[in-house]
């Protein structure tokens, strides 16, 4: 849908003065810092309580249980099966792809990813 992927991402990174780019890994590692970074980028001040509330309500568990954020409506359209493997929000784990790729697929993906990083810097 957003292909070619490298050019898609590169287009956003080239506008880092007006587009805030974050990774899932950053959000997973320290969501509070990311919330503050987003607030700073938007010029919004947040209290510690505001940050705590946002962190709580953007946890994977809360969002997966929330029909407004978990894309459960896709089940009605037939786009996903509704099983654990077919839901939009699966496990919320960084690096879980390694459990699904063969060794050959992993090597190809990591090679592609490393080329992506080199071409975007």
N, C-alpha and C positions, 0 to 999 in steps of 0.2 A: 504494500500500500504506500509506503513512504520510500520507495526505491528511486534511484540508487541510494542506499543507506549512507554511505560515506559522504556524499555530496549533501544529503539532507542534514546530517549532523554538522558538517563543516559550515554550512550556511548559517546556522545558529551561532556557532562558536566565533565566526567572523564578526558578529554583532554583539560581542560580550559587554559592550558599553550600554546596550539597551535591552539585552536578553540575559537573564540569569540562568545559567546552566548548572544543574545539579545531577548527581548520580544516585541511583538507588542505594549503592553501597554507602555513600555519605549519609543519606537519610537513615539507613539501617544502623550505622555506627553511632551517630549522635544526633538524633532528631531535634533535640533542643537547640543545638548550635545552628542547624539548618533552618529552624523556625526563625531564629534571630536574624540569620543572614537574609532570609526572604523579607522579613519586616524592615530591615535596614535598606534593602534594595528598593522597597516600596515607599520608604520614608515614613514608616509607621512605627510608633513607639509602643512597646508591649511591656506590661509588668511581668514579674516572675510568675505570678498566678496565671496571667494570660498564656504565657509560654507553656506552663505546666498543663493547662487545660487543652491547648492545641496538641501538645505531645500525647496526652491521654487519648484524645478523640481521633488522632491520626495513627494510632497503633494499628498494626495489621489485624489483630483480633477484633477490634472495634469496627474497623472499616469492612472487614469480611462479613461481619454480622449485620451491617447496615445496608438495606436494599437500595438506598440512594447512592451508594458508592461501590457496590459489589457486582453490578451488571447482571443481576439475576434475571432481568428481563430478557437477556439473550437466550435463556432456556426456552422461553415461549416462542422465540423466533426460530429455534432449532440450530442456532449458531454454536451452542455448547450443549453438552449432554446432561449437565446437572450432577454428574458424578464428581467425586473429588478430583479425578484426573481431568475432568472437562470443565471445571469452573473457571471463571475469569481470574479469581484470586485463589491460588493454590495453597502454597505453604509459607510464603513470606520469608524465604531463606536466600541468603546470598550464596551464589555458586551451586545451587541445586541442579543446574543443568548438567553438572558432571555425573549425576546419578542416572542420566538418560542417554547421554552420548556414548557411542563406542569409543575406543581408544583412537581409532582413525578419525572419527568425527571431532573428537576433542582436539587432536593435533591440528586438524584443518581449521577449526574455529579459532584456536589460539594463534595460529599463524595469521589468519585473516585479521583478528583483533589487533595484533601487534603491528601489522601493516597499517591498519586504521589509525593507530596512535601516531605512528611515524608520519603519515600523510597529513595529519591535522595539526601538527606542531609547527 
